[in-house]
Amino acid sequence: MPSQRFAPPSEVPGLAARRIAADIVDGVLHKHRTLDDQLDGSGAHPGLKTLADRDRALMRRLVATVLRRLGTLGHVLSRLLDKGIPSEAPRAQSALLIGAAQILWMDVPDHAAVDLSVRLVQSDRRAARYAGLVNAVLRRCAREGKALVEEVTAQSLDLPPWLLARWSAHYGEATARDMALALGHEPSLDLTVKSDAEQWASRLHGETLPTGTVRMLLHGSVTMLPGFAEGQWWVQDAAAALPARLFGDIKGKSIADLCAAPGGKTAQLALSGAHVTAIDRSPARVARLRENLARLSLQAETVVADAVEWAGPTEGFDGILIDAPCTSTGTIRRHPDVAWLRQESDVTAMTALQQRLLRKSVSLLKPGGMLVYCTCSLEPEEGEQAVATLLAAEPALRRVPIEASEVAGLDELITAEGDLRTLPSHLPNADPKRGGLDGFFAARLVKS
């Protein structure tokens, strides 16, 4: 748990948001804790409940900006510091990162960014002696920082070198650079609506994407938007909304959603009229899935179980959707901590689990049944290669190629083999915040 620091009533406005942001950045970079763990649930930072909505939104933007631009920030600060960032005082490091992020990329007056970062280190016993250093470095950043950023704009520093090397090898250097560039921008909010996407796009001051997702820029809390309480839509990236549609007409059919929480794809399947069984190993995540379904007034049977060990019904299922656990490198635009928490060795560990899930799903599928396998990973071992391995081992399976017409005619989303592959650089927009997709892979297979 992060250390709890209670702010006095007279504290300078905005300081509490920056203090919590510093704690969370430190949690990611030094304690290897995910953003989700620190922002929600039982492990959430205790100070969050004291923040007003506006300060909570500021805190999230601060954290996300630091993590999205971490490589570039490291370059800038290294040029402005003679001896590097003080390693024995994490609060000095996080104060410099947060201060520089505001100066370089956020709509915060330079003097406020400097002053509040200095106050951050002054309030920390180990870091207080670096207050003068933080003040001097951030003032220099305000004068010289933007030119230092321009020096490295083309170098894709904001991705770990191992990840950039993998993407360059698989997708080509130009595409890898485009992907890295897309990941540097805060993404829009994507919604899957029950019906009448155009009407909801108008009400929410958004737009309807070719795939039917409503995309908007969020200002404030999701729960306060029209239609949330009434269960008219749910938050789901446009790419994540595509795999569940690959089944076609499933009204009245039995569909299992393995690894189902938090339930976006379960909701899609239920809305399409299927009899859905949603399985997930985490009781807390299944509880959240049930809450989401209740808000949406949708029905599904929920099971708390490890899908690999789950017996399932003897008659099998007409269809199975596997949104498999993976390295999640396709979600970096929304979860920038993933880039810095994952290691290349994680890919191998995940592929072993994915193969166990795939083999299990074949045994749960009726003859003639359809399997849709997807991951929110950009790594070929977790997508294209995983399916190739399965097809080589299971002669009863065959691929059913996905047609461009099934994804709104966006043929750039379809691979040569007929699988779905979305990239962060897809769906570009003049406003980068309104463009892009999460990185997703999906393949459709049928059991003979």
Phi, psi and chi 1 to 4 in degrees:
 res  aa     phi    psi   chi1   chi2   chi3   chi4
   1 MET       -  137.5  -66.4  -73.3  -69.2      -
   2 PRO   -66.2  151.0   20.9  -30.1      -      -
   3 SER   -64.1  141.3   57.7      -      -      -
   4 GLN   -95.5  124.4 -168.4  166.9   -3.3      -
   5 ARG  -123.4  113.8  -62.5  178.7  174.1   90.1
   6 PHE   -89.7  129.2  -67.9  102.0      -      -
   7 ALA   -82.5  138.8      -      -      -      -
   8 PRO   -69.1  155.3   22.5  -31.5      -      -
   9 PRO   -57.3  -29.4  -22.0   31.3      -      -
  10 SER   -91.2   12.9   59.2      -      -      -
  11 GLU   -60.4  147.5 -174.8  170.1   72.3      -
  12 VAL   -58.9  132.9  174.3      -      -      -
  13 PRO   -56.8  135.9  -25.6   34.2      -      -
  14 GLY    90.7  -15.6      -      -      -      -
  15 LEU   -70.1  -39.0 -175.3   56.6      -      -
  16 ALA   -61.4  -42.3      -      -      -      -
  17 ALA   -61.3  -40.8      -      -      -      -
  18 ARG   -72.5  -33.7  -72.1  162.8  174.0   83.9
  19 ARG   -64.5  -45.4 -179.0 -173.7  -63.3  112.2
  20 ILE   -67.9  -38.8  -66.9  170.8      -      -
  21 ALA   -59.0  -42.0      -      -      -      -
  22 ALA   -63.7  -41.7      -      -      -      -
  23 ASP   -59.8  -42.7  -74.6  -16.3      -      -
  24 ILE   -72.9  -40.1  -68.7  174.9      -      -
  25 VAL   -59.8  -44.2  166.2      -      -      -
  26 ASP   -61.8  -37.7  179.1   55.3      -      -
  27 GLY   -61.3  -40.9      -      -      -      -
  28 VAL   -70.8  -50.9  171.6      -      -      -
  29 LEU   -77.5  -30.2  -60.7 -177.5      -      -
  30 HIS  -115.6  -23.0  -61.0  -69.9      -      -
  31 LYS  -113.4   -1.3  -59.1  169.8 -173.9  172.5
  32 HIS    57.0   41.1  -53.5  -69.8      -      -
  33 ARG  -100.6  138.6  -62.1 -174.0   63.8 -154.3
  34 THR   -73.0  159.4   67.4      -      -      -
  35 LEU   -63.3  -43.1  -76.0 -177.4      -      -
  36 ASP   -56.8  -42.2  -76.2  -11.4      -      -
  37 ASP   -64.6  -36.3 -178.3   37.8      -      -
  38 GLN   -85.5  -16.6  -63.4 -174.0   77.5      -
  39 LEU  -103.7  -21.6  -66.3  173.3      -      -
  40 ASP  -137.8  158.1  -63.2  -60.7      -      -
  41 GLY    77.4 -162.7      -      -      -      -
  42 SER   -68.2  -24.0   59.3      -      -      -
  43 GLY   -93.1    7.8      -      -      -      -
  44 ALA   -65.5  150.3      -      -      -      -
  45 HIS   -57.7  128.8 -168.6  -68.0      -      -
  46 PRO   -64.2  -22.2   21.0  -32.1      -      -
  47 GLY   -77.2  -12.6      -      -      -      -
  48 LEU   -60.9  -37.1  -74.1  172.5      -      -
  49 LYS   -69.9  -12.0   57.2 -179.6  174.8  -73.1
  50 THR   -91.7   -7.6   68.5      -      -      -
  51 LEU   -87.2  138.4  -69.8 -177.2      -      -
  52 ALA   -69.4  160.8      -      -      -      -
  53 ASP   -55.3  -40.6  -74.6  -14.3      -      -
  54 ARG   -64.6  -42.9 -178.2  175.5  177.2  179.2
  55 ASP   -70.1  -33.0  -79.2  -19.9      -      -
  56 ARG   -65.1  -41.7 -172.9 -176.6  -66.9 -108.2
  57 ALA   -64.5  -40.4      -      -      -      -
  58 LEU   -61.6  -45.1  170.2   63.0      -      -
  59 MET   -58.8  -44.3  177.9  -85.4  -58.9      -
  60 ARG   -63.4  -40.8  -74.9  178.1  176.4  -95.4
  61 ARG   -65.9  -40.0  -77.7 -158.8  -50.2  -82.7
  62 LEU   -59.8  -50.2  -73.3  166.6      -      -
  63 VAL   -62.5  -47.6  171.1      -      -      -
  64 ALA   -63.7  -39.9      -      -      -      -
  65 THR   -65.3  -43.1  -56.6      -      -      -
  66 VAL   -59.3  -46.6  167.1      -      -      -
  67 LEU   -72.7  -34.4  -64.8  176.1      -      -
  68 ARG   -68.0  -30.9  -78.7 -164.2 -172.3   98.2
  69 ARG  -113.9   24.3  -57.6  -70.9 -169.8  171.7
  70 LEU   -61.8  -42.5 -171.0   60.8      -      -
  71 GLY   -64.7  -43.5      -      -      -      -
  72 THR   -66.7  -39.9  -57.5      -      -      -
  73 LEU   -60.3  -41.8  -76.8  166.5      -      -
  74 GLY   -60.8  -41.1      -      -      -      -
  75 HIS   -62.6  -49.2  164.7   77.4      -      -
  76 VAL   -60.6  -48.7  170.3      -      -      -
  77 LEU   -67.8  -33.7  -68.1  173.7      -      -
  78 SER   -65.5  -31.1   69.5      -      -      -
  79 ARG   -75.7  -23.2  -66.9  -72.5  -61.2  -86.1
  80 LEU   -97.9   -8.6  -60.3  175.8      -      -
  81 LEU  -114.6  131.1  -78.6  160.0      -      -
  82 ASP   -72.5  -36.3  -66.2  -28.9      -      -
  83 LYS  -116.7   12.9  -62.5 -179.0  179.8  178.4
  84 GLY    82.1  172.5      -      -      -      -
  85 ILE   -71.3  131.8  -63.3  175.4      -      -
  86 PRO   -58.1  116.4  -19.7   30.2      -      -
  87 SER   -79.0  -22.4   58.1      -      -      -
  88 GLU   -85.6   -0.6   73.1  -84.9   15.9      -
  89 ALA  -133.0   84.4      -      -      -      -
  90 PRO   -55.3  -32.8  -24.2   33.5      -      -
  91 ARG   -66.6  -33.0 -177.0   44.7   46.4   96.8
  92 ALA   -65.9  -40.3      -      -      -      -
  93 GLN   -63.0  -50.1  179.0 -168.3   44.3      -
  94 SER   -66.6  -33.1   53.4      -      -      -
  95 ALA   -65.9  -40.2      -      -      -      -
  96 LEU   -65.1  -44.1  -76.9  166.9      -      -
  97 LEU   -63.1  -46.3  -69.3  169.7      -      -
  98 ILE   -67.3  -41.7  -73.8  171.1      -      -
  99 GLY   -63.6  -45.8      -      -      -      -
 100 ALA   -67.0  -37.6      -      -      -      -
 101 ALA   -61.1  -40.8      -      -      -      -
 102 GLN   -65.6  -43.3  -67.3  170.8   84.9      -
 103 ILE   -64.1  -41.5  -69.4  166.9      -      -
 104 LEU   -88.0  -30.2  -63.5  171.5      -      -
 105 TRP  -134.3   -5.6  -68.7  -70.4      -      -
 106 MET  -117.4  156.7  -65.5  178.8   65.1      -
 107 ASP   -84.5   66.1 -173.2   20.1      -      -
 108 VAL  -127.5  131.5  175.2      -      -      -
 109 PRO   -56.8  139.6  -23.7   33.5      -      -
 110 ASP   -56.5  -42.1  -69.3   -9.4      -      -
 111 HIS   -63.3  -35.7   67.7   85.2      -      -
 112 ALA   -70.3  -41.0      -      -      -      -
 113 ALA   -60.7  -42.6      -      -      -      -
 114 VAL   -67.6  -50.4  174.8      -      -      -
 115 ASP   -59.7  -45.5  176.2   64.6      -      -
 116 LEU   -72.4  -29.2  -71.9  163.7      -      -
 117 SER   -69.7  -38.9  -70.6      -      -      -
 118 VAL   -61.9  -43.4  170.4      -      -      -
 119 ARG   -62.8  -34.9  -69.6  176.1 -175.1  -91.2
 120 LEU   -58.9  -47.0  -95.3 -178.1      -      -
 121 VAL   -74.9  -31.7  -66.2      -      -      -
 122 GLN   -63.6  -29.1  -73.3  174.8  -25.5      -
 123 SER   -87.0    1.5   62.8      -      -      -
 124 ASP  -113.9  124.4 -174.0  -82.6      -      -
 125 ARG   -57.9  -43.6  177.5  176.0   51.2   81.5
 126 ARG   -74.4  -25.3  -71.7  178.7  -62.6  171.3
 127 ALA  -101.8  -10.4      -      -      -      -
 128 ALA   -55.7  -34.6      -      -      -      -
 129 ARG   -71.3   -8.0   63.8 -167.3  177.6  100.0
 130 TYR   -97.4    9.4  -66.5  109.1      -      -
 131 ALA   -59.2  -42.7      -      -      -      -
 132 GLY   -64.2  -40.1      -      -      -      -
 133 LEU   -62.9  -47.0  174.1   70.5      -      -
 134 VAL   -60.0  -43.4  168.8      -      -      -
 135 ASN   -60.2  -48.2  180.0   64.2      -      -
 136 ALA   -66.4  -43.5      -      -      -      -
 137 VAL   -66.0  -42.8  167.7      -      -      -
 138 LEU   -71.3  -31.4  -68.3 -179.4      -      -
 139 ARG   -65.5  -40.2  -73.8 -179.7 -179.5  -83.1
 140 ARG   -65.1  -37.4  -82.1 -169.1   67.6 -168.4
 141 CYS   -60.5  -40.0 -177.8      -      -      -
 142 ALA   -62.8  -32.4      -      -      -      -
 143 ARG   -85.9  -39.7  -63.7 -168.5  -57.0  -90.7
 144 GLU  -116.0  -11.3  -53.8  168.5   32.1      -
 145 GLY   -60.8  -44.3      -      -      -      -
 146 LYS   -63.0  -36.4  -73.8 -174.9  170.3   56.3
 147 ALA   -66.8  -36.5      -      -      -      -
 148 LEU   -67.6  -34.8  -65.7  172.8      -      -
 149 VAL   -64.1  -43.4  170.6      -      -      -
 150 GLU   -60.3  -30.4  -70.4  -63.0  -39.1      -
 151 GLU   -59.2  -30.9  -70.1  179.5   -4.2      -
 152 VAL  -121.6   15.5  -66.6      -      -      -
 153 THR   -55.6  -37.3  -62.3      -      -      -
 154 ALA   -86.6    3.3      -      -      -      -
 155 GLN   -97.4   -3.8  -65.5 -176.1   29.9      -
 156 SER    52.7   47.1  -56.3      -      -      -
 157 LEU   -71.4  -15.1  -66.1 -177.6      -      -
 158 ASP   -87.0   13.5  -64.9  -36.3      -      -
 159 LEU  -120.1  144.6  -78.8  175.8      -      -
 160 PRO   -59.1  141.6  -20.9   31.2      -      -
 161 PRO   -54.5  -37.3  -27.5   35.4      -      -
 162 TRP   -64.4  -36.9   69.6  -93.1      -      -
 163 LEU   -73.3  -42.9 -162.7   53.4      -      -
 164 LEU   -61.6  -39.1 -178.1   61.9      -      -
 165 ALA   -64.4  -40.6      -      -      -      -
 166 ARG   -64.8  -45.8  -70.3  176.0   64.3   85.0
 167 TRP   -66.6  -38.0  -67.6   -2.9      -      -
 168 SER   -63.5  -40.2  -63.2      -      -      -
 169 ALA   -67.4  -38.6      -      -      -      -
 170 HIS   -88.7  -39.1 -173.5   62.4      -      -
 171 TYR  -107.3  -10.6  -60.8  104.6      -      -
 172 GLY    96.2  149.6      -      -      -      -
 173 GLU   -63.4  -40.0  -69.8 -173.7    6.7      -
 174 ALA   -64.4  -45.3      -      -      -      -
 175 THR   -65.9  -39.8  -61.7      -      -      -
 176 ALA   -60.7  -39.7      -      -      -      -
 177 ARG   -65.9  -40.6  -76.0 -164.2  -59.3  -90.0
 178 ASP   -62.4  -40.2  -70.9  -16.8      -      -
 179 MET   -63.7  -46.1  -69.6  159.5   63.6      -
 180 ALA   -61.0  -40.4      -      -      -      -
 181 LEU   -63.3  -42.8 -170.8   62.9      -      -
 182 ALA   -63.7  -33.4      -      -      -      -
 183 LEU   -72.6  -13.4  -64.7  175.6      -      -
 184 GLY   -79.5   -5.1      -      -      -      -
 185 HIS  -111.4  142.6  -60.6  -77.9      -      -
 186 GLU   -62.5  128.4 -179.6 -177.1    1.9      -
 187 PRO   -80.5  164.1   30.8  -34.9      -      -
 188 SER   -75.2  177.3   55.3      -      -      -
 189 LEU  -100.5  125.0 -178.8   72.1      -      -
 190 ASP  -107.0  137.5  -73.9   -4.1      -      -
 191 LEU  -127.9  135.4  -51.6  175.0      -      -
 192 THR   -95.8  121.4  -62.9      -      -      -
 193 VAL  -103.3  151.3  -61.2      -      -      -
 194 LYS   -66.3  -39.3  -76.3 -175.6  172.5  179.7
 195 SER  -163.2  161.8   62.2      -      -      -
 196 ASP    55.3   63.6 -157.4  -13.9      -      -
 197 ALA   -59.6  -39.0      -      -      -      -
 198 GLU   -62.0  -40.4  -66.7  -70.3  -12.0      -
 199 GLN   -66.3  -40.6 -178.5 -109.5  -18.9      -
 200 TRP   -71.5  -35.2  -80.1  107.2      -      -
 201 ALA   -60.2  -40.6      -      -      -      -
 202 SER   -66.5  -46.1  175.8      -      -      -
 203 ARG   -63.9  -34.2  -76.0 -167.4   64.9 -176.8
 204 LEU   -97.5    8.1  -64.4  167.7      -      -
 205 HIS    56.1   42.5  -53.1  -70.8      -      -
 206 GLY  -119.1 -154.5      -      -      -      -
 207 GLU  -142.4  157.6   60.3 -178.0  -45.1      -
 208 THR   -98.0  123.3  -54.4      -      -      -
 209 LEU   -74.5  161.3  -61.5 -177.7      -      -
 210 PRO   -55.4  -29.7  -24.9   32.9      -      -
 211 THR   -81.3   -5.2   57.8      -      -      -
 212 GLY   100.8   -9.5      -      -      -      -
 213 THR   -70.9  143.6  -72.8      -      -      -
 214 VAL   -93.4  125.1  171.6      -      -      -
 215 ARG  -116.1  133.6  174.1  163.4  -72.0 -177.2
 216 MET  -147.6  164.2   59.7  172.7  -68.3      -
 217 LEU   -96.5  125.3  -61.3 -179.8      -      -
 218 LEU   -85.2  131.5  177.7   63.5      -      -
 219 HIS  -128.2  102.6  -58.0  -75.0      -      -
 220 GLY   106.3 -160.1      -      -      -      -
 221 SER   -88.3  138.7  171.1      -      -      -
 222 VAL   -58.2  -39.2  168.1      -      -      -
 223 THR   -67.1  -15.3   60.7      -      -      -
 224 MET   -92.8   -4.4  -59.6  -56.4  -67.5      -
 225 LEU   -73.6  148.3  -67.6  174.9      -      -
 226 PRO   -56.7  136.3  -22.8   32.1      -      -
 227 GLY    92.9  -14.5      -      -      -      -
 228 PHE   -67.3  -55.5  176.0   85.1      -      -
 229 ALA   -61.8  -31.0      -      -      -      -
 230 GLU   -82.3   -4.0  -62.6   79.7   11.9      -
 231 GLY    70.3   35.6      -      -      -      -
 232 GLN   -86.9  -11.2  -66.6  -60.2  -47.9      -
 233 TRP  -161.9  167.0   48.3  -99.2      -      -
 234 TRP  -141.5  155.9   58.9   94.2      -      -
 235 VAL   -76.2  127.1  176.4      -      -      -
 236 GLN  -164.1  123.1 -173.9  177.9   35.2      -
 237 ASP   -56.7  146.5 -173.9   82.7      -      -
 238 ALA   -57.0  -36.8      -      -      -      -
 239 ALA   -69.6  -39.6      -      -      -      -
 240 ALA   -65.8  -20.7      -      -      -      -
 241 ALA   -81.1   -9.9      -      -      -      -
 242 LEU   -80.2  -43.1  -63.3  175.6      -      -
 243 PRO   -57.3  -41.8  -29.0   37.6      -      -
 244 ALA   -64.8  -21.4      -      -      -      -
 245 ARG   -80.0  -10.8  -59.5  176.2 -173.0  170.1
 246 LEU   -75.2   -9.4  -59.0  178.2      -      -
 247 PHE   -73.9  -22.2  -74.1  101.6      -      -
 248 GLY    79.0 -144.5      -      -      -      -
 249 ASP   -76.5  112.8 -177.5    6.4      -      -
 250 ILE  -119.1   15.6   52.2  173.5      -      -
 251 LYS   -58.5  125.2 -172.2  172.0 -176.7  179.0
 252 GLY    81.8   -3.5      -      -      -      -
 253 LYS   -90.2  157.1  -67.5 -173.9  176.5 -179.3
 254 SER   -93.0  121.9   60.2      -      -      -
 255 ILE  -126.7  129.7  -52.1  -69.2      -      -
 256 ALA  -100.5  132.7      -      -      -      -
 257 ASP  -109.8  100.0 -176.5    3.7      -      -
 258 LEU   -81.1  145.6  -52.2 -173.3      -      -
 259 CYS    55.5   53.1  -44.1      -      -      -
 260 ALA   -81.6  -30.5      -      -      -      -
 261 ALA   -65.7  148.0      -      -      -      -
 262 PRO   -82.9   -3.8   30.3  -35.3      -      -
 263 GLY   114.6    8.3      -      -      -      -
 264 GLY   -60.4  -44.6      -      -      -      -
 265 LYS   -73.5  -35.2  -63.2  176.1 -175.4   65.0
 266 THR   -57.0  -44.5  -60.7      -      -      -
 267 ALA   -62.0  -41.9      -      -      -      -
 268 GLN   -60.4  -45.6  -73.9 -179.5  -81.5      -
 269 LEU   -64.6  -42.3  -62.0  168.7      -      -
 270 ALA   -65.7  -40.6      -      -      -      -
 271 LEU   -63.1  -29.1 -174.7   63.2      -      -
 272 SER   -79.9   -1.4  -62.6      -      -      -
 273 GLY    95.2   10.7      -      -      -      -
 274 ALA   -80.4  157.7      -      -      -      -
 275 HIS   -90.0  104.3  -58.9  -62.5      -      -
 276 VAL  -102.5  133.8 -174.5      -      -      -
 277 THR  -112.7  116.1  -56.8      -      -      -
 278 ALA  -104.7  120.8      -      -      -      -
 279 ILE  -116.0  134.4  -57.9  101.1      -      -
 280 ASP  -152.6  146.5 -160.6  -80.9      -      -
 281 ARG   -80.8  -16.4   65.5 -174.8  -61.0  175.1
 282 SER   -95.8  116.9  165.3      -      -      -
 283 PRO   -58.1  -39.2  -23.8   33.8      -      -
 284 ALA   -66.0  -40.3      -      -      -      -
 285 ARG   -70.2  -35.7  -74.4  168.1   59.5   82.3
 286 VAL   -66.8  -37.9  170.1      -      -      -
 287 ALA   -61.2  -41.0      -      -      -      -
 288 ARG   -66.1  -39.2 -177.6 -178.8  172.6 -165.6
 289 LEU   -60.0  -44.2 -176.4  151.8      -      -
 290 ARG   -62.8  -39.5  -70.6  169.3  179.0  154.9
 291 GLU   -62.8  -42.1  -68.9  171.9    1.9      -
 292 ASN   -64.4  -43.6  -70.1  -23.2      -      -
 293 LEU   -63.9  -38.6  -69.4  175.9      -      -
 294 ALA   -63.0  -42.9      -      -      -      -
 295 ARG   -62.0  -35.6  178.5  179.1   67.4   82.5
 296 LEU   -86.4   -4.0  -62.1  168.4      -      -
 297 SER    56.2   45.2  -60.0      -      -      -
 298 LEU  -119.9  152.1  -66.1  171.8      -      -
 299 GLN  -113.3  138.2  -58.7  -66.4  -39.4      -
 300 ALA  -159.6  146.1      -      -      -      -
 301 GLU   -77.8  132.7  179.6 -175.6   -5.5      -
 302 THR  -114.7  140.0   56.0      -      -      -
 303 VAL  -133.0  128.7  177.9      -      -      -
 304 VAL   -92.7  107.8  177.5      -      -      -
 305 ALA  -166.4  156.4      -      -      -      -
 306 ASP   -78.2  116.5 -177.3  -23.2      -      -
 307 ALA   -57.5  -33.1      -      -      -      -
 308 VAL   -65.5  -31.2  173.8      -      -      -
 309 GLU   -97.4  -11.0  -54.6  -64.5  -26.8      -
 310 TRP   -70.3  132.6 -176.1   57.9      -      -
 311 ALA   -72.3  -43.3      -      -      -      -
 312 GLY    75.6  169.5      -      -      -      -
 313 PRO   -73.2  148.9   26.9  -33.4      -      -
 314 THR   -65.1  -29.9   54.9      -      -      -
 315 GLU   -78.4  -11.7   65.8  -87.1   18.2      -
 316 GLY    77.8 -177.2      -      -      -      -
 317 PHE  -118.6  151.6  -69.3   95.5      -      -
 318 ASP   -71.7  -28.7  -63.5  -47.5      -      -
 319 GLY  -153.2  150.4      -      -      -      -
 320 ILE  -134.6  131.9  -65.7  177.3      -      -
 321 LEU  -110.2  124.6  173.3   65.2      -      -
 322 ILE  -115.5  108.9  -53.3  177.1      -      -
 323 ASP   -98.8   87.3 -175.5    0.1      -      -
 324 ALA   -73.6  146.6      -      -      -      -
 325 PRO   -55.2  139.0  -21.8   32.5      -      -
 326 CYS  -155.8 -175.9   64.1      -      -      -
 327 THR   -72.7  -12.8   55.4      -      -      -
 328 SER    62.2   25.2  -55.9      -      -      -
 329 THR   -67.3  -15.8   53.9      -      -      -
 330 GLY   -75.6  -10.8      -      -      -      -
 331 THR  -102.8   12.3   69.4      -      -      -
 332 ILE   -60.4  -31.3  -69.8  172.5      -      -
 333 ARG   -62.4  -31.1   62.3 -161.7  -74.3  -94.4
 334 ARG  -100.4  -22.4  -61.2 -170.5 -174.8  -81.6
 335 HIS  -129.6   75.5  -59.3  -80.9      -      -
 336 PRO   -65.0  -14.9   21.7  -32.0      -      -
 337 ASP   -66.7  -26.0   54.4  -40.4      -      -
 338 VAL   -56.6  -38.7  168.3      -      -      -
 339 ALA   -59.3  -32.6      -      -      -      -
 340 TRP  -102.8  -10.2  -51.0  106.8      -      -
 341 LEU   -96.7  -25.9  -67.6  174.5      -      -
 342 ARG   -83.8  153.1  -71.0  -62.1 -171.5 -167.8
 343 GLN  -127.5  158.8  -60.5  176.4   -0.4      -
 344 GLU   -60.5  -31.8 -169.0  163.2   15.6      -
 345 SER   -64.8  -20.8   58.4      -      -      -
 346 ASP   -64.4  -28.3  -66.5  -28.6      -      -
 347 VAL   -60.6  -47.0  177.2      -      -      -
 348 THR   -62.9  -42.3  -58.2      -      -      -
 349 ALA   -62.1  -39.5      -      -      -      -
 350 MET   -71.7  -36.5  -73.3  -63.4 -176.2      -
 351 THR   -64.0  -33.1   55.2      -      -      -
 352 ALA   -63.1  -43.9      -      -      -      -
 353 LEU   -65.2  -40.8  171.6   58.4      -      -
 354 GLN   -61.8  -39.9  -70.2  150.8   11.5      -
 355 GLN   -65.9  -37.5  -75.4  -58.9  -45.6      -
 356 ARG   -64.1  -41.1  -69.0 -162.3  -62.4  -86.0
 357 LEU   -65.2  -40.8  -78.7  165.7      -      -
 358 LEU   -65.3  -45.2  -77.7  165.7      -      -
 359 ARG   -62.6  -39.7  -57.6  -72.0  176.1   84.3
 360 LYS   -63.5  -41.8  176.7   65.4  175.9 -175.9
 361 SER   -62.7  -34.9   68.1      -      -      -
 362 VAL   -61.6  -39.0  176.0      -      -      -
 363 SER   -71.0  -23.0   70.1      -      -      -
 364 LEU   -89.4   -4.2  -65.7  172.3      -      -
 365 LEU   -97.7  134.7 -157.0   57.4      -      -
 366 LYS   -66.8  154.6  -67.8  178.4 -178.6  177.4
 367 PRO   -56.9  131.9  -25.0   34.5      -      -
 368 GLY    86.4   -4.6      -      -      -      -
 369 GLY   -76.1  161.1      -      -      -      -
 370 MET  -112.2  136.6 -179.7  174.9  -70.2      -
 371 LEU  -115.1  125.6  166.9   63.8      -      -
 372 VAL  -113.1  117.3  173.0      -      -      -
 373 TYR  -108.0  131.4  168.0   76.2      -      -
 374 CYS  -144.5  154.7   64.2      -      -      -
 375 THR  -142.5  150.9   59.9      -      -      -
 376 CYS   -94.6   46.8   55.4      -      -      -
 377 SER  -119.5  147.4  168.6      -      -      -
 378 LEU   -98.5    4.9  -72.0  160.4      -      -
 379 GLU   -89.5  126.0  -47.1  -40.2  -55.3      -
 380 PRO   -60.6  -29.6   17.8  -30.4      -      -
 381 GLU   -60.9  -28.3  -65.3   93.2  -30.2      -
 382 GLU   -95.0   -1.7  -58.7 -176.8  -86.7      -
 383 GLY  -127.6  -94.1      -      -      -      -
 384 GLU   -55.9  -45.6  -65.7   87.9  -18.2      -
 385 GLN   -71.6  -33.0  -67.4  176.6   25.2      -
 386 ALA   -62.6  -42.0      -      -      -      -
 387 VAL   -69.9  -40.0  170.5      -      -      -
 388 ALA   -60.8  -41.9      -      -      -      -
 389 THR   -63.0  -43.3  -60.3      -      -      -
 390 LEU   -64.3  -46.5  178.8   69.3      -      -
 391 LEU   -62.6  -35.0  -71.3  172.0      -      -
 392 ALA   -68.2  -30.1      -      -      -      -
 393 ALA   -92.8  -18.7      -      -      -      -
 394 GLU  -124.6   88.3  -63.8  -77.2   -4.7      -
 395 PRO   -64.1  -16.7   19.6  -30.6      -      -
 396 ALA   -75.9   -9.3      -      -      -      -
 397 LEU   -99.6  145.9  -70.8  179.2      -      -
 398 ARG  -138.9  149.0   62.5  178.5  176.1   85.6
 399 ARG   -78.2  138.4  175.0 -172.8  -87.5  111.0
 400 VAL  -109.6  103.8 -179.6      -      -      -
 401 PRO   -58.3  142.8  -23.6   34.8      -      -
 402 ILE   -85.3  134.7  -59.6  162.2      -      -
 403 GLU   -93.9  148.2  -57.2  -69.9  -22.2      -
 404 ALA   -57.7  -32.0      -      -      -      -
 405 SER   -63.2  -21.3   59.5      -      -      -
 406 GLU   -80.5  -12.6  -62.1  178.1   81.9      -
 407 VAL  -125.2   47.6  -70.2      -      -      -
 408 ALA    60.2   29.0      -      -      -      -
 409 GLY    75.7   10.2      -      -      -      -
 410 LEU   -84.1   80.5  -59.4  171.3      -      -
 411 ASP   -66.8  -17.2   54.0    7.1      -      -
 412 GLU   -67.9  -12.7   67.6  -91.5   26.7      -
 413 LEU   -87.4   -6.0  -52.1 -172.7      -      -
 414 ILE  -107.7  130.8  -52.3  -60.6      -      -
 415 THR   -80.4  170.8   70.1      -      -      -
 416 ALA   -61.7  -28.5      -      -      -      -
 417 GLU   -82.7   -8.7  -68.0   76.0   23.1      -
 418 GLY    93.4   20.7      -      -      -      -
 419 ASP   -98.9  167.8  -61.8  -30.3      -      -
 420 LEU   -93.1  132.5  175.3   76.2      -      -
 421 ARG  -144.5  106.9  167.9   58.0   80.4 -171.4
 422 THR  -101.4  148.3   63.4      -      -      -
 423 LEU  -125.0  154.0  -56.6  177.9      -      -
 424 PRO   -57.5  -25.6  -24.5   34.1      -      -
 425 SER   -86.8   -3.2   51.6      -      -      -
 426 HIS   -72.6  162.0  -78.9  150.2      -      -
 427 LEU    50.9   55.5  -74.0 -170.9      -      -
 428 PRO   -64.9  154.6   25.0  -33.7      -      -
 429 ASN  -142.9  148.8 -168.8  -65.4      -      -
 430 ALA   -57.5  -33.0      -      -      -      -
 431 ASP   -95.9  108.0  179.1   -4.3      -      -
 432 PRO   -55.5  -28.2  -22.1   32.4      -      -
 433 LYS   -67.4  -21.0  -69.9 -176.1  178.4 -179.2
 434 ARG  -100.0    2.2  -66.4 -176.4  178.1  -87.4
 435 GLY  -109.5  177.1      -      -      -      -
 436 GLY    90.6  162.9      -      -      -      -
 437 LEU  -141.5  156.6  -69.3  169.9      -      -
 438 ASP   -66.4  153.5  -82.4    1.0      -      -
 439 GLY   -80.6  117.0      -      -      -      -
 440 PHE  -132.5  148.5 -109.7   86.9      -      -
 441 PHE  -123.5  141.8  171.5   85.6      -      -
 442 ALA  -148.9  141.0      -      -      -      -
 443 ALA  -131.2  149.5      -      -      -      -
 444 ARG  -118.0  124.3  179.1  170.1   57.6 -168.5
 445 LEU  -127.8  150.8  -48.8  170.6      -      -
 446 VAL  -126.0  140.1  166.1      -      -      -
 447 LYS   -93.8  123.4 -177.9  178.6 -179.0  179.5
 448 SER   -81.8      -   61.8      -      -      -
